Structure formats: C-alpha cells, structure tokens
Amino acid sequence: MRTENSINQNGCSVCQAGQENYTTFRPAHRPNTVFYQYDYRHTDSKLFSTVAPTLEECRVKRDKWLNDNKLNK
C-alpha cells in the first residue's frame, strides 16, 4: 500500500532517472529518532538506495557510490 510519504509503489522505487527521492520515517524500535529513506536513480537507470539519520549523510553516501562506480560523468 502506498502512503503519502512513500517513495515506493508496490515495493519498487518511483524515482525517475537523474532524480533523487526521499522521505522520513521513525522506526518502531527508536520512535524518537528520524531517519531518511533515500533513492537516487542515475541517468543510466542504476538505482542507489540508502537509509541514514540525515539527508546530508544520504547524499554523501550517494556521491561515494557515484565515485566508486565511476558514474559521475
């Protein structure tokens, strides 16, 4: 079931090529902590997905992924 802040539909990312998509959530085991669920789909359609406590940390992980995979052309 898709919710208002979902970045997935039927378990698949809805992120478009060259775009990022993210939402926040509070895990049941840590209800006072906010995490970001983050997706980035490269222009070649490869998907990067991560979870981190801040949006900035998600983007740092994305940039490392781009660099490690030589996708930042």
C-alpha positions as a printed Julia matrix, in Angstrom:
73×3 Matrix{Float64}:
  0.0    0.0     0.0
  1.38   3.38   -0.97
  1.25   6.14    1.63
  1.52   9.89    1.17
  5.21   9.95    2.01
  6.18   6.7     0.3
  8.95   6.72   -2.28
  7.92   3.25   -3.45
  4.96   1.78   -5.25
  4.3   -1.94   -4.9
  7.79  -2.34   -3.43
  9.56  -0.62   -6.34
 11.22   2.79   -6.3
  9.32   5.52   -8.15
 12.48   7.61   -8.58
 12.96   8.98  -12.09
 16.3    8.91  -13.96
 18.61  11.72  -12.86
 16.49  12.48   -9.78
 16.58  11.9    -6.03
 13.62  10.99   -3.89
 13.44  10.74   -0.1
 11.12  10.54    2.85
 11.48  10.45    6.61
 10.35   7.76    8.99
 10.56   6.82   12.67
 11.46   3.17   13.29
  9.28   1.36   15.83
 12.33   0.43   17.93
 13.51   4.11   18.03
 10.34   6.24   17.88
 12.14   9.46   18.88
 14.66   9.21   16.04
 14.06  10.33   12.47
 15.74   8.55    9.55
 15.75   9.31    5.84
 14.95   6.69    3.24
 16.72   7.93    0.11
 16.74   6.84   -3.54
 18.75   8.24   -6.42
 18.36   6.92   -9.95
 21.32   7.69  -12.19
 20.7    8.79  -15.77
 21.74   5.28  -16.86
 18.84   3.92  -14.73
 21.01   2.37  -11.99
 19.36   2.83   -8.59
 21.12   3.81   -5.38
 19.13   3.43   -2.18
 20.14   4.04    1.43
 18.91   4.96    4.91
 20.69   7.47    7.16
 19.92   9.83   10.05
 20.3   12.94    7.84
 19.69  13.84    4.22
 23.27  15.11    4.01
 24.6   11.67    5.02
 22.44  10.07    2.33
 23.91  12.4    -0.27
 27.48  11.74    0.92
 26.82   8.0     0.52
 25.36   8.64   -2.94
 28.39  10.66   -4.0
 30.71   7.9    -2.8
 28.65   5.35   -4.76
 28.86   7.53   -7.86
 32.61   7.9    -7.46
 33.24   4.22   -6.65
 31.23   3.16   -9.69
 32.59   5.89  -11.97
 29.02   7.06  -12.62
 29.61  10.76  -12.08
 30.35  11.56  -15.73
